[in-house]
């Protein structure tokens, strides 16, 4: 019996787009960014955004969204763009 391997490649390919939106939110002075807003910007489903961001370890708050600065840091760290 073979084990099913999970591929994060599609999620990883979307992370730079999430990072761009998060940086734009930071420039606008937003403290939180909702997964729903990210999904709308990229024509995705909000559940897909939440699943994608879960691989980075960042945690959102219900009815508020993701804290922008930790979100940026988590994505950059996951992509190893902070090195």
NULUM-296637 format. One record per atom (N, C-alpha, C): residue number from 0; residue in one letter; x, y, z. Coordinates in Angstrom, 2 decimals, padded with zeros to 5 digits, always signed. Each point is the difference from the previous one (the first is absolute). Layout:
NUM;A;X;Y;Z
...
//
This chain:
0;X;+000.85;-001.18;+000.00
0;X;-000.85;+001.18;+000.00
0;X;+000.90;+001.25;+000.00
1;X;-000.28;+000.95;-000.88
1;X;+000.78;+001.23;-000.06
1;X;-000.68;+001.10;+000.79
2;X;+000.81;+000.83;+000.59
2;X;-000.55;+001.13;+000.73
2;X;-000.25;+001.16;-000.95
3;X;-001.07;+000.71;+000.26
3;X;-000.35;+001.16;-000.81
3;X;+000.88;+001.18;+000.44
4;X;+000.73;+000.57;-000.92
4;X;+000.83;+001.16;+000.31
4;X;-000.79;+001.27;-000.27
5;X;+000.07;+000.92;+000.93
5;X;-000.69;+001.27;-000.15
5;X;+000.92;+000.95;-000.76
6;X;-000.53;+000.61;-001.05
6;X;+000.78;+000.96;-000.77
6;X;-000.44;+001.41;+000.36
7;X;+000.96;+000.78;+000.47
7;X;-000.28;+001.39;+000.34
7;X;+000.32;+000.94;-001.15
8;X;+000.42;-000.54;-001.13
8;X;+000.44;+000.84;-001.12
8;X;-001.03;+001.05;-000.42
9;X;-001.28;-000.36;-000.18
9;X;-000.97;+001.04;-000.40
9;X;-000.13;+001.09;+001.07
10;X;+000.03;-000.40;+001.25
10;X;-000.09;+000.98;+001.09
10;X;+001.22;+000.91;-000.01
11;X;+001.16;-000.58;-000.17
11;X;+001.24;+000.78;-000.01
11;X;+000.01;+000.99;-001.16
12;X;-000.55;-000.40;-001.13
12;X;-000.06;+000.90;-001.15
12;X;-000.92;+001.19;+000.25
13;X;-001.00;-000.16;+000.86
13;X;-000.91;+001.10;+000.31
13;X;+000.54;+000.93;+001.08
14;X;+000.94;-000.45;+000.81
14;X;+000.49;+000.81;+001.12
14;X;+000.57;+001.36;-000.41
15;X;+000.76;+000.11;-001.10
15;X;+000.47;+001.35;-000.37
15;X;-001.14;+000.98;-000.27
16;X;-001.11;-000.47;-000.54
16;X;-001.15;+000.89;-000.22
16;X;-000.59;+000.44;+001.33
17;X;-000.08;-000.93;+000.95
17;X;-000.50;+000.35;+001.33
17;X;+000.93;+001.02;+000.66
18;X;+001.30;-000.19;-000.20
18;X;+000.99;+000.91;+000.57
18;X;-000.17;+001.40;-000.57
19;X;-000.21;+000.10;-001.29
19;X;-000.20;+001.31;-000.64
19;X;-001.23;+000.70;+000.59
20;X;-001.09;-000.72;+000.15
20;X;-001.22;+000.59;+000.56
20;X;+000.23;+000.42;+001.45
21;X;+000.72;-000.81;+000.76
21;X;+000.29;+000.34;+001.39
21;X;+000.87;+001.25;+000.09
22;X;+000.98;+000.13;-000.88
22;X;+000.86;+001.20;+000.00
22;X;-000.79;+001.24;-000.39
23;X;-000.94;-000.15;-000.92
23;X;-000.86;+001.13;-000.36
23;X;-000.87;+000.40;+001.18
24;X;-000.51;-000.98;+000.74
24;X;-000.81;+000.28;+001.19
24;X;+000.84;+000.75;+001.04
25;X;+001.25;-000.41;+000.16
25;X;+000.90;+000.67;+000.95
25;X;+000.23;+001.45;-000.41
26;X;+000.19;+000.24;-001.30
26;X;+000.19;+001.35;-000.51
26;X;-001.22;+000.88;+000.26
27;X;-001.18;-000.61;+000.00
27;X;-001.23;+000.74;+000.26
27;X;-000.28;+000.14;+001.50
28;X;+000.89;-000.54;+000.82
28;X;-000.16;+000.13;+001.44
28;X;-000.94;-001.01;+000.64
29;X;-000.34;-001.04;-000.73
29;X;-000.89;-001.03;+000.55
29;X;+000.76;-000.88;+000.98
30;X;-000.62;-000.30;+001.14
30;X;+000.61;-000.89;+000.98
30;X;-000.38;-001.45;-000.26
31;X;-001.18;-000.22;-000.58
31;X;-000.48;-001.35;-000.29
31;X;-000.44;-000.09;-001.45
32;X;+000.10;-001.22;-000.53
32;X;-000.39;-000.27;-001.38
32;X;-000.80;-001.30;-000.02
33;X;-001.21;+000.06;-000.51
33;X;-000.84;-001.20;+000.01
33;X;+000.34;-000.93;-001.16
34;X;-000.15;-001.28;+000.28
34;X;+000.18;-001.00;-001.05
34;X;-001.03;+000.18;-001.10
35;X;-001.18;+000.47;+000.37
35;X;-001.06;+000.24;-000.98
35;X;+000.42;+001.10;-000.98
36;X;+000.61;+001.06;+000.51
36;X;+000.46;+001.08;-000.87
36;X;+001.10;-000.49;-000.95
37;X;+000.93;-000.78;+000.53
37;X;+001.05;-000.57;-000.85
37;X;-000.64;-000.85;-001.10
38;X;-000.95;-000.83;+000.40
38;X;-000.69;-000.88;-000.96
38;X;-000.69;+000.81;-001.09
39;X;-000.67;+001.07;+000.38
39;X;-000.69;+000.84;-000.99
39;X;+000.99;+000.63;-000.97
40;X;+001.12;+000.47;+000.53
40;X;+001.01;+000.63;-000.86
40;X;+000.55;-000.97;-001.05
41;X;+000.10;-001.28;+000.37
41;X;+000.64;-000.98;-000.87
41;X;-000.99;-000.99;-000.64
42;X;-001.30;+000.27;+000.16
42;X;-001.03;-000.90;-000.54
42;X;+000.16;-001.43;+000.49
43;X;+000.20;-000.14;+001.30
43;X;+000.13;-001.30;+000.64
43;X;-001.12;-000.15;+001.03
44;X;-000.12;-001.19;+000.53
44;X;-000.93;-000.25;+001.10
44;X;+000.72;+000.31;+001.32
45;X;-000.69;+000.60;+000.96
45;X;+000.63;+000.31;+001.28
45;X;+000.60;-001.22;+000.70
46;X;-000.63;-001.16;-000.12
46;X;+000.54;-001.19;+000.63
46;X;+001.36;-000.37;-000.59
47;X;+000.17;+000.26;-001.31
47;X;+001.30;-000.28;-000.63
47;X;+001.07;+000.90;+000.57
48;X;-000.32;+001.26;+000.19
48;X;+000.96;+000.95;+000.58
48;X;+000.38;-000.46;+001.41
49;X;-000.99;-000.37;+000.80
49;X;+000.28;-000.45;+001.37
49;X;+000.89;-001.23;+000.01
50;X;-000.28;-000.95;-000.89
50;X;+000.83;-001.21;-000.09
50;X;+001.42;+000.33;-000.44
51;X;+000.11;+000.89;-000.97
51;X;+001.33;+000.39;-000.48
51;X;+000.80;+000.67;+001.11
52;X;-000.63;+000.93;+000.70
52;X;+000.72;+000.73;+001.04
52;X;+000.31;-000.88;+001.21
53;X;-000.75;-001.06;+000.20
53;X;+000.24;-000.90;+001.12
53;X;+001.38;-000.64;-000.09
54;X;+000.52;-000.22;-001.21
54;X;+001.32;-000.62;-000.13
54;X;+001.11;+000.90;+000.50
55;X;-000.28;+001.30;+000.11
55;X;+001.02;+000.94;+000.50
55;X;+000.01;+000.07;+001.51
56;X;-001.06;-000.50;+000.63
56;X;-000.08;+000.04;+001.46
56;X;-000.68;+001.24;+000.54
57;X;-000.34;+000.94;-000.84
57;X;-000.67;+001.22;+000.46
57;X;-001.45;-000.33;+000.33
58;X;-000.51;+000.64;+001.04
58;X;-001.36;-000.28;+000.46
58;X;-000.83;+001.28;-000.09
59;X;-001.17;-000.12;-000.62
59;X;-000.91;+001.14;-000.09
59;X;-000.97;+000.01;+001.16
60;X;-000.65;+001.14;+000.17
60;X;-001.01;+000.14;+001.05
60;X;-001.37;+000.10;-000.65
61;X;-000.96;-000.80;+000.51
61;X;-001.35;+000.07;-000.57
61;X;-000.53;+001.43;+000.01
62;X;-000.64;+000.38;-001.08
62;X;-000.62;+001.32;-000.19
62;X;+001.01;+001.14;-000.12
63;X;+001.29;-000.28;+000.11
63;X;+001.02;+001.05;-000.15
63;X;+000.94;-000.29;-001.15
64;X;+000.44;-001.24;-000.08
64;X;+000.94;-000.37;-001.03
64;X;+001.38;-000.30;+000.55
65;X;+000.99;+000.19;-000.84
65;X;+001.39;-000.28;+000.36
65;X;+000.69;+001.31;+000.37
66;X;+000.79;+000.00;+001.07
66;X;+000.78;+001.20;+000.30
66;X;+001.03;+000.21;-001.12
67;X;+000.00;+001.17;-000.58
67;X;+000.76;+000.24;-001.24
67;X;+001.50;-000.22;+000.17
68;X;+000.60;+000.61;+001.01
68;X;+001.46;-000.13;+000.13
68;X;+000.44;-001.45;+000.25
69;X;-000.66;-000.72;+000.92
69;X;+000.36;-001.42;+000.16
69;X;-000.29;-000.83;-001.25
70;X;-001.03;+000.36;-000.74
70;X;-000.31;-000.70;-001.24
70;X;+001.13;+000.16;-001.01
71;X;+000.47;+001.21;-000.17
71;X;+001.12;+000.27;-000.91
71;X;+001.22;-000.79;+000.44
72;X;+000.31;+000.06;+001.29
72;X;+001.17;-000.71;+000.52
72;X;-000.11;-001.51;-000.20
73;X;-001.20;-000.55;+000.23
73;X;-000.20;-001.44;-000.14
73;X;+000.17;-000.45;-001.45
74;X;-000.55;+000.76;-000.93
74;X;+000.12;-000.37;-001.42
74;X;+001.45;+000.12;-000.45
75;X;+000.66;+001.10;+000.36
75;X;+001.40;+000.18;-000.40
75;X;+000.88;-001.09;+000.61
76;X;-000.26;-000.38;+001.23
76;X;+000.76;-001.05;+000.65
76;X;-000.23;-001.34;-000.68
77;X;-001.25;-000.32;-000.29
77;X;-000.33;-001.27;-000.64
77;X;+000.67;-000.09;-001.37
78;X;-000.02;+001.10;-000.73
78;X;+000.63;+000.01;-001.34
78;X;+001.51;+000.17;+000.07
79;X;+000.50;+000.22;+001.20
79;X;+001.42;+000.26;+000.25
79;X;+000.48;+001.27;-000.70
80;X;-000.90;+000.97;-000.07
80;X;+000.34;+001.29;-000.61
80;X;+000.52;+000.98;+001.05
81;X;+000.10;-000.47;+001.24
81;X;+000.48;+000.86;+001.08
81;X;+001.48;-000.27;+000.28
82;X;+000.63;-000.75;-000.87
82;X;+001.41;-000.37;+000.22
82;X;+000.90;+000.67;-001.01
//
